Amino acid sequence: MTVEQPLVREHGNAYNLFILVLTIFSLVIMAVLILPIDAQTRRLLTFYDNAICLIFLADFAYNLSGSRPRSAYFVRQRGWLDLLGSIPSLEILPFTGLLRLARLSRLARIGRLLSGKNRSDLLLDMINNRGQYATFITLLAAGMVLTVASVLVLQFESTSPDANITTAGDAIWWGVVTITTVGYGDTYPVTFLGRLVGVSVMVAGVGIIGALASILASLLVPPPDSDDDSNAPDDASEASGAIAAELAELRAEIAALRSALEPRLARAASAKSNRAGKPTAGG
């Protein structure tokens, strides 16, 4: 009777880097939440922290579903710490924010995985899987720009009596419509620093939306070079097969001609030999 080896779901380097950077960013948000900040900023950061919790919960479920047995990830890989660090903050249970410290386990585990990789191998993996890296980098950039910009614009606009971005909801709405280059105009910064943040978000949004559009296009329409390369072996095999068939037909025709000519050549040779053996009339 053979003992089944434990199986834990493995991820690519691009996914591991995405989770690693997202974990570090979530720990930064947790550190800012400890500081004495106003209620609207705290509500804004809590919203983004809960959004990250949903991503971590999906990562936990994905890892748990790919482990055989489930205890291989939940116990041996300390997946239970990943679960604790992924519980969203609830107003009725404010102490759940302390569970964010469990994210250090995920940070240490992914750090060990990546530290064991050779730099040349990582660089080669980035070249071979540049599409995956581009996707995760674009998503990270969008989330980080949206978070930082909405927090900064809320801080700058809260000092102006003419501001229309005064709540966490206003800051989130302004950040979304600005980074997507929509710009409804219902909420807008009025201070110099707030407008400076707005210009930065507009410039970053153009690049992020363009990158997302190119990634989506690459997924829907495969590059023509890859199609040509993939069809090249089939075309070569078809051409060689056609040449072989033509050569076989030529051999068959030559053999048929030879078989048809052999009796005639034999009769001609026999007649020639008979003529050579007859005596001449004056002999």
Long-range contacts (C-beta under 8 A, 24 or more apart in sequence): 4-68, 6-67, 6-68, 6-69, 6-72, 6-76, 7-66, 7-67, 7-68, 7-72, 8-63, 8-66, 8-67, 8-72, 8-73, 8-76, 8-77, 9-62, 9-63, 9-65, 9-66, 9-67, 9-73, 12-125, 12-129, 12-132, 13-114, 13-117, 13-122, 13-125, 13-126, 13-129, 14-125, 14-126, 14-129, 14-132, 14-133, 14-135, 14-136, 15-132, 15-136, 16-110, 16-113, 16-114, 17-114, 17-133, 17-136, 18-136, 18-139, 18-140, 19-59, 19-106, 19-110, 20-107, 20-110, 20-111, 20-114, 21-140, 22-52, 22-55, 22-56, 22-140, 22-143, 23-103, 23-106, 23-107, 23-110, 24-107, 25-52, 25-140, 25-143, 25-144, 25-147, 26-52, 26-56, 26-100, 26-103, 27-100, 27-103, 27-104, 27-107, 29-147, 30-97, 30-100, 33-97, 38-158, 40-154, 40-158, 40-166, 40-167, 40-168, 40-171, 41-151, 41-154, 41-155, 41-168, 43-168, 44-150, 44-151, 44-154, 44-168, 44-171, 44-172, 45-151, 46-89, 47-168, 47-172, 48-143, 48-147, 49-88, 49-89, 49-100, 50-88, 50-89, 51-143, 53-86, 53-87, 53-88, 53-89, 54-88, 56-82, 56-85, 56-86, 56-103, 56-106, 57-83, 57-86, 59-86, 60-86, 77-109, 78-105, 78-109, 81-105, 81-106, 82-106, 131-215, 131-218, 134-211, 134-215, 135-215, 138-208, 138-211, 138-212, 138-215, 141-204, 141-208, 142-179, 142-208, 142-212, 145-179, 145-201, 145-204, 145-205, 145-208, 146-175, 146-176, 146-179, 149-175, 149-178, 149-179, 149-197, 149-198, 149-200, 149-201, 150-174, 150-175, 152-193, 152-194, 152-197, 153-189, 153-194, 153-197, 153-198, 156-189, 156-191, 156-193, 156-194, 156-197, 157-189, 157-190, 157-191, 157-194, 159-191, 160-190, 160-191, 160-194, 162-190, 163-189, 163-190, 163-191, 163-194, 164-188, 164-190, 165-189, 165-194, 175-201, 178-202, 178-205, 179-204, 179-205, 179-208, 179-209, 180-205, 180-209, 181-205, 181-206, 181-209
